[in-house]
Amino acid sequence: MNIATTTATVIPIRPRLTSPLIFLLAASTGLSVAALYYSQPILGTLAGDLHASNRAVGWIPTLTQFGYALGLLFLAPLGDRFDRRTIIVVKSLLLAVALVAIAAAPSLTVLLAGSLAVGLLATVAQDIVPAAATLAPPEHRGRIVGTVMTGLLLGILLARVVGGLVAEALGWRAVFGGAAVVAAFMTAILARGLPGFKPTSTVGYPALLASLAALWKEHRALRLAALAQGLLAVGFSAFWSTLAVMLHGAPFHLGSAAAGSFGLAGAVGALAAPFAGRLADRRGPQWVTRLGATLSVASFAVMFALPSLSPQAQLVLLALATVGFDLGVQASLIAHQTIVYGIAPEARSRLNAILMTTMFVGMATGGALGAQALAAWGWNGVVALAVVSSLAALAVRMRAAAGK
């Protein structure tokens, strides 16, 4: 018996997916994943307040992303074994508790530990996305997953805006305290609004984890999707993890609110997620992945022109490039999820765990490498890292198209 695809004998009847339920799924996904990114535009403020170096506070987003990857690997597969509704509600509540701990953190050490915990628990977003895929009819899965992912992507990008503005007005502790209140409110709404989900697997937890390796080995499409999205995530995270520090220095000398406002530019790309889903339904997700990777390469590459421009022109080009690469990365993600969710419906939580774990390992790697590149070679070092990783992702998608 293949433990990767062992299913329960009772196949759950799909509840009706109404517009309010889609909105709930999208909003709760965005609000939960936002917890990963509140810190990024305020790293300069945190360094000053906690008397830490830029290199030291750079571990905050790195540990958050690493925690997210661990949570995806060890917690997300439980969605195939237990009722996703229960998992979502419990993790959402614990996320609120972890955010309170960060808001009250007396030192950088405690804040780093809290960041790791937030990363683990914010994986509730990746319990919600497979739930949406399960509820969606197959012919509209790309569109519905794209709509829910719009919420997730807006959460990622607008969290930087909110984090920057609130930190500048009320201090960084208010950012995490407010996020805790929002998470608690979200928990109550989810407890009332989510339908139950019958498990699709009967295996125990050790076998469930062991089946991740079996799924990886069995499905080439999964391996290529995870690798390509992970490589795109390296450049994406390198940019966002270092942007606030770069803008804080010469020639810009901008604060956390200005750094966070770049999230608005990225949100333009995120709003195209439903369109990417529809395009994947019509043209095929493989085509969309190549388009997204190409757009990412081009958008990162134009940043090499920044040193030759005035500070004002540099900010304009940065904003335009942000729209471009965010659109490319998000379109690729929607297409990769469409590919993965169609591989083995009874293992969607585990398939999603593999895809997103690889992606967030890429995020954590990009955050760490981006900080090192900025310290060693300046902003052009960050841009070079992003271009190379995006080119590698494009090469993977071209290899997939060639059937190699």
N, C-alpha and C positions, 0 to 999 in steps of 0.2 A: 504493500500500500504506500502510495506517495504522500509523505507527510506535508509536502508543500501544497497539496490541493485537497486534503481530506476535508470533507464538508459534513455539516449536520444533515440529518435525513429530512428535516422540515425546512423547506425553502420559504423565507419570509415573504409575505405579500407586500408589495411596494405601496406605502402610504401615498396619498395624494399630495403632490408637490405644488402647493399654492404659492402665489406671489408673496404674501406675508411671510411664509416659511422660508422662501428663498432669501428675502431681505434679512430675516433673522440670522440665517446661516452666514450670509455675507458680512453683516455688521459684527457678529460675534467673532468671526474669523479675524477680521481686521483689528478689532479692539484687543484681542488676545495677543496677536503677533506684534502689535505696536509696542508691547512691553520690552521687546528685544532692542528697540531702536531709540528710545527716549534719551539714552545717554550720549549718543553719538555727537549731536551738535553742542553738547555742554562739557565736552572733555576738557577744554581749556579752563572753564570755570571750576570744574572738579579738581584739576591740578592745582589751581591757586588756593582753593578752600581747604584742601587736604594736605597742602604742602608736599605734593608729589611731582615727579618729573613727567613730562609728556610721554616718555617711554613706559613709565609705570601705569599711568591711567589708560594707556593703549591696551592694557590687558583686560579692561572692563568689557568692551565689545567682543574681544577674542574669547573670553570665558563664557560670555552669554551665548555666543554662537556655538561654542563647543558643548555647552550644556544642552542646547537645542538638538545638536547632532546626537548626543547620548540619549536624550529623551525619545527621539525618533527611533533609534535603534532598539531600545529596551522597553519603551512604553507604548509606542504607536501600534506595534503588532497585536496588542491586546484587543484592538477593535474587531478583529476577526473571531476572537474567542468569547468575548463578553458583550453585553449590551452597550453600544456606543453611547447611548444617552447617559447612563450612569457614569461612564468614564469621563465624558465631557463635563458633566456637572461637578464631579469631585475635583478634577484637575483645575477647573476654572476657580473654584473656591480656594484651593491651595495657592494658586497664582496670586490671588488678592493678599493672602497672608505673606507671601514672599516679598511682594511690593512694599508692604508695611515695614518689613524688616530692613529693606534698603533705605526707605525714607528716614528711618531712625538710626542708620548705621553711624557709629561713632568714629570709625577709622576706615582707611582704604582696605584693610584686610577683610573686615566685615562686609564692606561693599562688594568686594570681589566674590566672596562666598555667596552673598545674596544674588549677584549677577548670574552665577552658575545655576542657582536654584530657579531663578526666573526663566533661564533658558530651558531647563528640564520641563517646567510646567507649562510654558507657553506653547509647547507642542500640542496643546488642546486644539490649536488651529488645524493641525494635521489629522486630528480625529474628525473634525467637522467637514473637511473637504471630501474625504471618502464617503462620508454620510450623504453628502449632496450627490456624489456620483452614483451611489446606490439608489437613491430616490428618483434620479433622473431617468426618463425613457432613453433607450440607446440612441435613437435618431437625433436627440437634442442634448446629448451628454456634453458635447464640446461647448455649446452655448451656455448651459447651466453651470458647468464647472468654471467657465470663463467669467460668468457673472459673480459667482462666489469668490473667485480669485481676485476680482476687482476690489472687493472688500478687503481681502488680505493685502493686496499690493498698495491700496490707499492707506491701510494701516501702517505698513512699513514706511511709506514715504511721508505721510502727514504726521507721523509720530515725531519726526525730526523737526517739523514746523512747530508743533505744539510744545515739544521739549525745549526748543530754543526760546520761544516767546514766554512760556511760563517761568523758565529759569531766570530770564532777564528781569521779569516783573516781580516774581515772588521768591526766587531762590530755587536751587536744584532739588531740595527736599520736597517742595510742593509739587514738583513734577511727579515723583513716585507716590506721594501720598494721594494725589488726585487720581492717578492711575489705579491705585488700590480700591478706591471708592467705585470707580467705573467697573472694575473687574467684579466686585461684589454685586453690583446692580445687574451686571450681565449674567452672573450665575443664577440669580433669581428668575430672570426672564427665560433663560434656557431650561430651567427646571420645569417651567410651566408650558413652554411652547414646543419642545422637541418631542417627536414620537419615539417609541421604543424601537430597538433594532435587535432581531434575533441573531444569535451567533451563527457564523457560517463555517466554523471549524470546531472540531471536538477534541483536538489534541491538547496536551498539557503545555505549560509555559516553556519548559526546556525544549520540547519538540517544536513548539511554535518558533522559538528563536533559531533552532537548527534549520527550520524550513527556509529561513532567509537565504542561507547559502545555497540550498537546493534551487530556489527560485532564481537566484543570480546565475547559477551554472546553467540552468535549463533554458533561459530566455535571453537570446542575444539582443533583442530589441530593448529589453530592460537595461542591459549593460551599457549599450550605446547611449541610451537616453540619459542614464544617470551620469555617465562620464562627461558627456557634452554639457549638461546643465551644471555639473560641478565646476567645470573649467570656466564657464561664463560667470559663475558665482565668484570666482577668484578676483576677476577684474572689477565686478560690481562692488564687492565688499572693500577691496583696496581703495577704490575711489571714495566711498561714503565714510570709511573709517578714518581717512586722513584729511578729508575736505575741511573740517572745522579747524584743525590745527594749521593747515595751509593758509586759510583765510584769516586766521588770527595774527599771522605774521606779515612781514613786508611783501608787497607794497599795499596790502589791503587794510590790515589792522581792523578787521570786522569782528563783531561779537557773536554770541551764540544765536541770537535771533536771525542775523543775516545768514549764518551757515544753515540754520534750520529752514529758511525760506527757500532754499534750493529744492527742498522736498516738494514744493508746489510745481516746480518744473518737471520733476520726476513723476508727479501725479498725472500729468498730461499723458505720459506713456502708459501708466496703469489703467487709465480710463479706456484705453483701446483693448483691454483684455477680452471683453465680450466679443469684439470684432474679430480678434485672433481666434477665439473659439469657433465662431461661425465660419471663418476662413478654413479652419482645420476640418470642420464638418463637410465643407464644399470641395476644397482643393486637396485635402489630405494633410495630416499633421507633419509628414516628412518634409513637404515643401515649405511649410511655415517655419520649421526648425532651421532650415538653411537660410531663409530670409532673415530671421531674427539674428542669427549669428553674424551674417554679413553686415547688418545694420549696426551691431555692436562694435565690430571691428572698425568700421568707418567712423563711428561717433567718437570712439576713444582716440583714434589716430589723429583727428583734427586738433586735438588738444596739444599736439607738439608745436602748433603755431602760437601758443599763448605768449611765450617770451618776446615775440616780435611785436606785440600789440600793447596799446595803452591799458592801464588798469581797468578803465570803464569797458573797453572793447573785450578785454579778457573775461570780465564777468558775463557779458552778453554771450560770448562763445561758450563759456562754461555752461550757461543755462540751456543753450540750444543742444549742446552735446549731451547734457543730462537727459533731455527729452528723448533724444535718439537712442542712447544705449539702454535707457530704462524700457523703452518700447521694445527694443530687440530682445532684451533678456526676458521680459514678461511674456512676449509672444512665444518665445521658445519654450518657456515653462508651461504655458497652457497646452501647447502642442505635445510636449513630452508627457504631460499628464494624460492627455487623450490617448496617446499610444499605450502608456502603461496600464491605464484602467481597463483597456480592452483586452489585455493579455489573459487574465484569469480572474473573472469577477468574484469568485469565492475567496480570493486572497488580496482584495484591494487594499486593506489596511497595511498588509506586509509589503506589497508592491510599492505603495506610497511611502512607506517607511524607508525602503531601500533608496528610492529616488531622492527623497528629501534629506535623508541622512547624508548621501553623497553631496548633495547641493550645499548643505550647511557645513560639512567638512570643508568644502570649497570656500564658504563664507569665512569660517574661522581662519583658514590658511591665508585667504586674501587679506584679512584684517592684520594678521601677524606680519606677513610679507610686505604689505603696504606700509606699515609703520617703519619697518626696517629700510625699505626703499626710500621713503621720504627722508629719514635721518641720514642715509648714506649718499643719495644722489639727487635729492630734491624732488620737486613735483614731476619732472620728466622721468624719474625713475618709477614713480607710481604709474604714469601713463604707459611707459614701456611694458610694465608688468601686465597691465590691463589689455594692451594690444596683443601681446604674445599669447595670453591665456584665451582670448577670444578667437584668435586665429587657430589655436589648437582645437577649440570647440567646433569651429567651422570644418576643420579637417576631419573630425570624427563624423560629422553629419554627411560630408561628401563621401566618406568611406561607406557609411550606411547606405547611401543612395546607389553606390556602385556594387553593393552586395558583397563587400569584402570583409 
